Amino acid sequence: MGALKIAATVVLVLFELFLIIVVLLQQGKSAGLSASLGGGTETFFGKNKARSFEGRLQRLTTISAIGFIIVSILLAILL
């Protein structure tokens, strides 16, 4: 059980660091020209948002947050 706890802790730290980096790379919701125009430009550029850098960052944030929660629960069960 000791090796499993250490491995889970290492994976948890990696998820934490990755989640911090991905969140810090994202822009704020009110950043850019679309905030001053009421979001009118967002609908035009929003078609391929999943393929954009921001869309990928959002997807990576979701995946890393889910992984962080799962590993945290697993580690809490092991302790």
Backbone hydrogen bonds, N-H to C=O, Kabsch-Sander energy under -0.5 kcal/mol:
donor,donor_aa,acceptor,acceptor_aa,energy
5,K,1,M,-2.0
6,I,2,G,-2.0
7,A,3,A,-2.4
8,A,4,L,-2.4
9,T,5,K,-2.3
10,V,6,I,-2.3
11,V,7,A,-2.4
12,L,8,A,-2.2
13,V,9,T,-2.3
14,L,10,V,-2.1
15,F,11,V,-2.4
16,E,12,L,-2.4
17,L,13,V,-2.5
18,F,14,L,-2.4
19,L,15,F,-2.6
20,I,16,E,-2.3
21,I,17,L,-2.3
22,V,18,F,-2.6
23,V,19,L,-2.2
24,L,20,I,-2.2
25,L,21,I,-1.4
26,Q,22,V,-0.7
26,Q,23,V,-0.7
31,A,28,G,-1.0
35,A,32,G,-0.6
36,S,32,G,-0.5
36,S,33,L,-0.5
37,L,33,L,-1.4
39,G,34,S,-2.9
43,T,39,G,-0.8
44,F,40,G,-0.6
45,F,41,T,-2.0
46,G,42,E,-1.2
47,K,44,F,-0.7
48,N,45,F,-0.5
49,K,46,G,-1.1
51,R,48,N,-0.8
52,S,48,N,-0.7
52,S,49,K,-0.8
55,G,49,K,-0.6
56,R,52,S,-2.1
57,L,53,F,-2.3
58,Q,54,E,-2.2
59,R,55,G,-2.2
60,L,56,R,-2.7
61,T,57,L,-2.2
62,T,58,Q,-2.1
63,I,59,R,-2.4
64,S,60,L,-2.6
65,A,61,T,-2.2
66,I,62,T,-2.2
67,G,63,I,-2.4
68,F,64,S,-2.4
69,I,65,A,-2.3
70,I,66,I,-2.4
71,V,67,G,-2.6
72,S,68,F,-2.2
73,I,69,I,-2.4
74,L,70,I,-2.4
75,L,71,V,-2.5
76,A,72,S,-2.1
77,I,73,I,-2.0
78,L,74,L,-2.0
79,L,75,L,-1.7
